[in-house]
Amino acid sequence: MSSKYAQGKHTIAECDRCGFRYKRKTLKELVVNEAPTNLQVCNECWEADHPQYKVGKYPVVDPQAIMNPRVDRSLSFEGGDYTSRDFQWGWNPVGGSSGFDSQLTPNTLVLTTYIGTVTVTTT
């Protein structure tokens, strides 16, 4: 029984990407997203099918929310003292306390700096 195509042992072909000539049997088919592109490329131009193209093919479970969340009651202002999670944050001015949030962000941050002296001696 005869073959539909000639074997072409010594056939020369061009890489569809870079245009250089190679033996036909050394060229590889380029596949993108598991689909053949009908492009024949050389070893230098060939690249494996990138996994990023398969996004959405496999289910990924990455939950972001918490089921049945509760209100955080660990920070409460009782008798001028914070019960837990005592923290300070802010900007302009340091501490950031305003009239509406003075209980949550007390302006008790203190900035302490000093400037020293440097003596340079040359000989």
C-alpha positions as CSV (number, residue, x, y, z in Angstrom):
1,M,0.0,0.0,0.0
2,S,1.4,3.4,-0.9
3,S,1.6,6.4,1.4
4,K,-0.4,9.6,0.7
5,Y,2.6,11.8,1.0
6,A,6.3,11.4,0.0
7,Q,8.7,10.8,2.9
8,G,10.9,13.8,2.1
9,K,14.0,12.7,4.0
10,H,16.1,15.6,2.7
11,T,13.4,18.2,2.5
12,I,14.2,21.8,3.5
13,A,11.6,24.0,5.1
14,E,11.4,27.5,6.6
15,C,10.5,28.2,10.2
16,D,7.2,30.1,10.2
17,R,8.4,32.4,13.0
18,C,12.0,33.3,12.2
19,G,12.2,32.4,8.5
20,F,15.5,30.4,8.7
21,R,15.8,27.2,6.8
22,Y,16.0,23.8,8.5
23,K,15.4,20.2,7.7
24,R,11.7,19.6,7.5
25,K,11.8,16.8,10.0
26,T,13.4,19.0,12.7
27,L,10.5,21.6,12.8
28,K,7.8,21.2,15.4
29,E,4.2,22.2,15.5
30,L,3.4,25.2,17.7
31,V,0.4,24.6,20.0
32,V,-1.4,27.5,21.8
33,N,-4.1,26.8,24.4
34,E,-4.0,23.1,23.5
35,A,-5.0,24.0,19.9
36,P,-2.7,23.4,17.0
37,T,-1.8,26.6,15.1
38,N,-0.6,25.0,11.9
39,L,2.8,26.8,12.4
40,Q,6.0,24.8,12.0
41,V,8.8,26.3,14.0
42,C,12.5,25.5,14.7
43,N,13.8,24.5,18.1
44,E,14.8,28.0,19.0
45,C,11.4,29.5,18.2
46,W,9.3,26.6,19.7
47,E,7.8,27.2,23.1
48,A,5.7,24.9,25.3
49,D,2.1,25.7,25.7
50,H,2.0,28.2,28.6
51,P,-0.1,27.2,31.6
52,Q,-1.5,30.7,31.8
53,Y,-3.6,30.0,28.7
54,K,-5.3,27.3,30.7
55,V,-6.9,29.7,33.2
56,G,-10.5,28.7,33.7
57,K,-10.0,25.1,32.5
58,Y,-9.5,23.7,35.9
59,P,-11.6,24.8,38.9
60,V,-9.8,26.7,41.5
61,V,-11.3,27.1,45.0
62,D,-9.9,30.2,46.6
63,P,-12.5,31.5,49.1
64,Q,-12.1,35.1,50.2
65,A,-15.1,35.6,52.5
66,I,-15.7,34.0,55.9
67,M,-18.9,32.1,56.5
68,N,-21.1,33.6,59.2
69,P,-18.7,36.4,60.3
70,R,-19.1,38.1,63.6
71,V,-18.6,41.7,64.7
72,D,-15.1,42.3,66.2
73,R,-15.8,43.4,69.8
74,S,-12.2,43.1,71.0
75,L,-11.6,46.9,70.8
76,S,-13.8,48.7,73.3
77,F,-13.3,51.9,75.2
78,E,-14.0,51.3,78.9
79,G,-13.2,53.9,81.5
80,G,-10.5,55.7,79.5
81,D,-8.7,52.4,78.7
82,Y,-8.7,50.2,75.7
83,T,-9.4,46.6,76.5
84,S,-7.3,45.0,73.7
85,R,-5.7,45.7,70.3
86,D,-4.4,49.1,71.6
87,F,-3.0,50.6,68.5
88,Q,-2.3,54.0,67.1
89,W,-2.1,55.2,63.5
90,G,-2.5,58.4,61.7
91,W,-1.2,61.2,59.6
92,N,-1.5,65.0,59.6
93,P,-1.1,65.6,62.5
94,V,0.6,62.5,63.9
95,G,-2.1,60.4,65.5
96,G,-4.8,61.8,63.3
97,S,-7.4,62.2,66.0
98,S,-10.4,64.2,65.1
99,G,-13.6,65.0,66.9
100,F,-15.5,62.1,65.4
101,D,-12.9,59.4,66.0
102,S,-11.1,60.6,69.1
103,Q,-12.0,57.4,71.0
104,L,-10.6,55.1,68.2
105,T,-7.5,57.1,67.4
106,P,-6.1,58.9,70.4
107,N,-3.5,61.5,69.6
108,T,-1.0,60.3,72.1
109,L,1.8,59.6,69.7
110,V,5.0,61.4,70.5
111,L,7.9,62.0,68.1
112,T,11.3,62.2,69.7
113,T,14.4,63.2,67.7
114,Y,17.8,64.5,68.3
115,I,20.7,65.9,66.2
116,G,24.2,64.8,67.1
117,T,27.5,66.4,66.2
118,V,30.1,65.3,63.7
119,T,33.8,66.1,64.0
120,V,35.8,65.9,60.8
121,T,39.6,65.9,61.1
122,T,41.9,66.0,58.1
123,T,45.6,65.5,58.1
